[in-house]
Amino acid sequence: MAKKAANNSKASKLLAGGNPQIAKGYGAEPVEAYLAAMPGWKQEIGRRLDALITATVPNVRKAVKWNSPLYGADDDSWFLGFHCLTKYVKVAFFRGALLRPLPPGKSKQAEVRYLDIYEGPFDEEQFVEWVRQASEIEGVRM
């Protein structure tokens, strides 16, 4: 059974580092609210990430939890999320240690790997390949 999306009609607040505060919710609506609230150039990056993920994994599930959009196979199993920080957008591959080549950013959690995207172009081809690989691995339950 699909969980209900949260009502995100209120203006969102930006948290430390410029990350939008968006109510927890499932589906495209809360993710769209998050994307719309991303500040400045980060909004273009967020929309591009969302478009690439959706094109690569057509039946992807979407949610916002912990003020971050998540992407996965179902409402509780996620392979990727991202978050706004002051100078970049941090993409988390939750089972990133299994991806090849490894995403560059290490985590305190052994399985997690990060990709930090700064203003300007990024390697979309490599990102899409990581998304493809990540979507084929069992997601993390959250």
C-alpha positions in Angstrom: 0.0 0.0 0.0 1.4 3.4 -1.0 1.9 5.9 1.8 0.3 9.3 1.5 2.4 12.2 0.3 2.8 15.1 2.8 1.1 18.4 2.1 4.0 20.8 1.2 2.0 23.8 0.2 3.6 26.0 2.8 6.7 28.0 2.0 9.7 26.0 3.1 12.4 27.1 5.5 16.1 26.7 4.7 18.1 25.0 7.4 21.9 25.4 8.0 23.9 25.1 4.8 20.8 26.1 2.8 19.0 22.7 2.9 15.3 23.0 2.5 13.1 21.8 5.4 10.4 19.7 3.8 7.9 17.5 5.6 8.3 13.8 5.3 6.3 12.3 2.4 6.2 9.7 -0.3 5.9 10.2 -4.0 6.8 12.9 -6.5 5.0 15.8 -4.7 7.3 16.1 -1.7 10.4 15.7 -3.9 9.1 18.4 -6.2 8.6 20.7 -3.2 12.2 20.0 -2.1 13.5 20.7 -5.6 11.5 24.0 -5.8 12.9 25.1 -2.5 16.6 24.4 -3.3 18.4 27.7 -3.3 20.2 29.3 -6.2 22.2 27.2 -8.6 21.6 24.1 -6.4 18.0 24.0 -7.7 19.3 23.4 -11.3 21.6 20.6 -10.1 18.7 19.1 -8.0 16.3 19.1 -11.0 19.0 17.6 -13.2 19.8 14.8 -10.7 16.1 14.1 -10.4 15.7 14.0 -14.2 18.7 11.7 -14.7 17.6 9.3 -11.9 14.0 9.1 -13.3 15.2 8.5 -16.9 17.7 5.8 -15.7 15.2 4.1 -13.4 11.7 4.7 -14.9 9.8 3.1 -12.0 11.8 4.7 -9.2 10.1 5.4 -5.9 10.6 8.9 -4.5 10.2 10.3 -1.0 11.5 13.0 1.3 12.8 11.9 4.7 15.1 13.8 7.0 14.9 16.8 4.7 16.4 14.9 1.8 14.9 13.4 -1.4 15.4 9.6 -1.5 15.1 7.3 -4.5 14.5 3.6 -4.3 12.6 0.4 -5.3 9.8 0.8 -2.7 8.7 3.0 0.2 11.3 1.6 2.6 14.3 0.6 0.5 16.5 3.3 -0.9 19.6 3.4 -3.1 20.3 7.2 -3.2 19.6 10.5 -1.6 20.9 14.0 -1.8 21.2 17.0 0.5 22.1 20.7 0.1 25.2 22.0 1.9 26.6 25.5 1.8 28.9 25.1 -1.2 27.7 21.9 -2.9 25.0 19.2 -3.2 26.0 15.9 -1.6 24.7 12.8 -3.3 24.8 9.7 -1.1 24.9 6.2 -2.6 23.7 4.1 0.3 25.5 0.9 -1.0 28.1 2.9 -2.9 31.0 0.7 -1.8 29.6 -1.9 -4.3 29.7 0.6 -7.2 32.5 0.6 -9.8 34.4 2.8 -10.0 33.8 3.9 -6.4 32.2 7.3 -6.0 35.0 9.6 -4.6 33.6 10.5 -1.2 34.2 8.3 1.8 31.8 8.0 4.7 32.0 6.9 8.3 29.5 4.2 7.3 31.4 1.4 5.4 28.8 0.9 2.6 28.0 4.6 1.9 29.9 6.6 -0.7 29.4 10.3 -1.7 29.6 12.5 -4.7 29.9 16.2 -4.0 28.5 18.3 -6.9 29.7 22.0 -7.0 28.3 24.8 -9.2 28.9 24.1 -12.9 29.0 20.9 -15.0 29.5 17.4 -13.5 30.1 14.0 -15.1 26.6 13.1 -15.9 27.6 10.0 -17.8 29.4 8.6 -14.7 26.5 9.6 -12.4 24.0 7.8 -14.6 26.2 4.7 -14.6 26.3 4.8 -10.7 22.5 5.3 -10.6 22.0 2.3 -12.9 24.3 0.1 -10.7 22.9 1.3 -7.4 19.3 0.7 -8.6 20.2 -3.0 -9.3 21.5 -3.6 -5.8 19.2 -4.2 -2.9 18.5 -0.9 -1.2 18.9 0.2 2.4 15.8 0.0 4.6 15.1 3.4 6.3 
